[in-house]
Amino acid sequence: MQPADAGFDVFVDPGCPDVGAPVEVNECDPFAKASTCPVGEGCFPFVDHPFGEGCGAQTFGAACRQAGTGQQGDSCGDAGQSCAAGFVCVVGSQPGKHCVQLCPIGGQKVCPAGMICGELDVEGYGVCS
């Protein structure tokens, strides 16, 4: 008797070679007192994954991007508004994407009362939650 097919696809290893360490790009510093980004832009941490694009390395760091007005708890992302400089759009414990304040991991206390600086998926950066 043949076992029943559970309907799962079989994983096929694409045979990617070792791509090495992730590439770090630091165009700006989100914690700098004076921004080095053009007017209307802010410095935001980012991580780009090579999902669905074959073999490749992850890229991460901080780059100048268009700044919005979203602040702590405001909706952001796909169809929503963009976050202001000093904030980043994340998926957290609440449904949807929200702006949260950036904070340096292991740095000075910069989060509002009752919040702590927790890790972000970009090394060295945290968010107040």
C-alpha positions as a Markdown table, in Angstrom:
| # | Residue | x | y | z |
|---|---|---|---|---|
| 1 | Met | 0.0 | 0.0 | 0.0 |
| 2 | Gln | 1.4 | 3.4 | -1.0 |
| 3 | Pro | 1.5 | 6.2 | 1.7 |
| 4 | Ala | -0.9 | 9.1 | 1.2 |
| 5 | Asp | 0.5 | 12.2 | -0.4 |
| 6 | Ala | 0.4 | 15.0 | 2.2 |
| 7 | Gly | 0.5 | 17.6 | -0.5 |
| 8 | Phe | 3.9 | 19.0 | 0.5 |
| 9 | Asp | 6.3 | 20.2 | -2.1 |
| 10 | Val | 9.8 | 18.6 | -2.1 |
| 11 | Phe | 12.6 | 21.1 | -1.5 |
| 12 | Val | 15.2 | 21.2 | -4.2 |
| 13 | Asp | 18.5 | 22.8 | -3.2 |
| 14 | Pro | 19.4 | 25.4 | -5.9 |
| 15 | Gly | 23.1 | 24.6 | -5.4 |
| 16 | Cys | 24.2 | 28.1 | -4.6 |
| 17 | Pro | 27.9 | 28.6 | -3.8 |
| 18 | Asp | 28.9 | 30.2 | -0.5 |
| 19 | Val | 28.2 | 33.9 | -1.1 |
| 20 | Gly | 30.2 | 35.1 | 1.9 |
| 21 | Ala | 29.4 | 37.7 | 4.5 |
| 22 | Pro | 26.6 | 40.3 | 4.0 |
| 23 | Val | 27.6 | 43.5 | 2.3 |
| 24 | Glu | 27.4 | 46.6 | 4.6 |
| 25 | Val | 26.5 | 50.0 | 3.0 |
| 26 | Asn | 26.7 | 53.2 | 5.2 |
| 27 | Glu | 25.7 | 56.2 | 3.2 |
| 28 | Cys | 24.8 | 58.2 | 6.3 |
| 29 | Asp | 24.4 | 58.0 | 10.1 |
| 30 | Pro | 20.8 | 58.0 | 11.5 |
| 31 | Phe | 22.1 | 59.1 | 14.9 |
| 32 | Ala | 24.2 | 62.0 | 13.6 |
| 33 | Lys | 23.4 | 65.5 | 15.1 |
| 34 | Ala | 23.5 | 67.1 | 11.6 |
| 35 | Ser | 22.1 | 65.1 | 8.7 |
| 36 | Thr | 24.3 | 64.5 | 5.7 |
| 37 | Cys | 21.2 | 63.7 | 3.5 |
| 38 | Pro | 19.6 | 66.1 | 1.1 |
| 39 | Val | 16.8 | 68.3 | 2.3 |
| 40 | Gly | 13.5 | 66.3 | 2.6 |
| 41 | Glu | 15.4 | 63.0 | 3.1 |
| 42 | Gly | 16.3 | 61.2 | 6.3 |
| 43 | Cys | 18.9 | 58.5 | 7.1 |
| 44 | Phe | 17.2 | 55.1 | 7.5 |
| 45 | Pro | 18.6 | 51.7 | 8.3 |
| 46 | Phe | 17.8 | 49.0 | 5.8 |
| 47 | Val | 18.3 | 45.3 | 5.0 |
| 48 | Asp | 17.8 | 43.9 | 1.5 |
| 49 | His | 17.5 | 40.1 | 1.1 |
| 50 | Pro | 18.0 | 38.3 | -2.2 |
| 51 | Phe | 14.7 | 36.4 | -1.8 |
| 52 | Gly | 13.5 | 34.9 | -5.0 |
| 53 | Glu | 16.4 | 36.2 | -7.0 |
| 54 | Gly | 18.7 | 33.1 | -7.0 |
| 55 | Cys | 22.0 | 33.1 | -5.2 |
| 56 | Gly | 23.2 | 36.4 | -3.6 |
| 57 | Ala | 24.3 | 38.1 | -0.5 |
| 58 | Gln | 22.3 | 40.2 | 1.9 |
| 59 | Thr | 23.0 | 43.9 | 1.9 |
| 60 | Phe | 22.4 | 46.1 | 4.9 |
| 61 | Gly | 23.3 | 49.5 | 6.4 |
| 62 | Ala | 21.9 | 53.0 | 6.3 |
| 63 | Ala | 20.9 | 55.2 | 3.3 |
| 64 | Cys | 19.3 | 58.5 | 2.6 |
| 65 | Arg | 15.6 | 58.1 | 1.6 |
| 66 | Gln | 12.6 | 60.3 | 1.2 |
| 67 | Ala | 11.3 | 61.2 | 4.8 |
| 68 | Gly | 7.7 | 61.3 | 5.7 |
| 69 | Thr | 5.8 | 62.5 | 8.7 |
| 70 | Gly | 5.0 | 59.3 | 10.5 |
| 71 | Gln | 6.1 | 59.0 | 14.2 |
| 72 | Gln | 5.8 | 56.5 | 17.0 |
| 73 | Gly | 2.8 | 54.1 | 16.3 |
| 74 | Asp | 1.7 | 55.8 | 13.0 |
| 75 | Ser | 0.8 | 53.4 | 10.1 |
| 76 | Cys | 3.4 | 53.2 | 7.3 |
| 77 | Gly | 4.5 | 51.0 | 4.5 |
| 78 | Asp | 2.9 | 49.8 | 1.3 |
| 79 | Ala | -0.1 | 52.1 | 1.0 |
| 80 | Gly | 0.5 | 54.1 | 4.1 |
| 81 | Gln | 2.7 | 57.1 | 4.8 |
| 82 | Ser | 6.4 | 57.1 | 5.2 |
| 83 | Cys | 8.2 | 57.6 | 8.6 |
| 84 | Ala | 9.9 | 60.8 | 9.6 |
| 85 | Ala | 13.7 | 60.9 | 10.0 |
| 86 | Gly | 14.6 | 59.2 | 13.3 |
| 87 | Phe | 11.9 | 56.6 | 12.9 |
| 88 | Val | 11.7 | 53.4 | 10.8 |
| 89 | Cys | 8.8 | 51.3 | 9.5 |
| 90 | Val | 8.5 | 47.8 | 11.0 |
| 91 | Val | 6.2 | 44.9 | 11.4 |
| 92 | Gly | 5.7 | 44.4 | 15.2 |
| 93 | Ser | 3.3 | 43.0 | 17.7 |
| 94 | Gln | 0.4 | 45.1 | 16.3 |
| 95 | Pro | -1.3 | 44.2 | 13.0 |
| 96 | Gly | 0.3 | 46.0 | 10.0 |
| 97 | Lys | 3.4 | 48.2 | 9.7 |
| 98 | His | 4.1 | 51.0 | 12.1 |
| 99 | Cys | 6.7 | 53.7 | 12.6 |
| 100 | Val | 8.9 | 53.3 | 15.6 |
| 101 | Gln | 11.7 | 55.5 | 17.0 |
| 102 | Leu | 15.3 | 54.4 | 16.2 |
| 103 | Cys | 17.7 | 54.0 | 19.1 |
| 104 | Pro | 21.3 | 52.9 | 19.3 |
| 105 | Ile | 21.8 | 49.5 | 20.9 |
| 106 | Gly | 23.8 | 49.9 | 24.0 |
| 107 | Gly | 23.7 | 53.7 | 23.7 |
| 108 | Gln | 22.2 | 56.4 | 25.8 |
| 109 | Lys | 18.6 | 56.2 | 26.9 |
| 110 | Val | 16.6 | 57.8 | 24.2 |
| 111 | Cys | 13.3 | 56.0 | 24.3 |
| 112 | Pro | 10.2 | 57.6 | 25.7 |
| 113 | Ala | 9.3 | 56.7 | 29.3 |
| 114 | Gly | 8.0 | 53.1 | 29.6 |
| 115 | Met | 9.8 | 51.9 | 26.4 |
| 116 | Ile | 13.0 | 50.1 | 25.9 |
| 117 | Cys | 15.5 | 49.9 | 23.0 |
| 118 | Gly | 15.1 | 46.5 | 21.4 |
| 119 | Glu | 17.1 | 45.0 | 18.5 |
| 120 | Leu | 16.3 | 45.7 | 14.9 |
| 121 | Asp | 17.3 | 43.2 | 12.1 |
| 122 | Val | 20.0 | 45.7 | 11.0 |
| 123 | Glu | 23.1 | 45.2 | 13.3 |
| 124 | Gly | 23.8 | 48.1 | 15.6 |
| 125 | Tyr | 20.3 | 49.7 | 15.4 |
| 126 | Gly | 17.4 | 49.3 | 17.7 |
| 127 | Val | 13.8 | 50.5 | 18.0 |
| 128 | Cys | 11.8 | 51.8 | 21.0 |
| 129 | Ser | 9.0 | 49.5 | 22.0 |
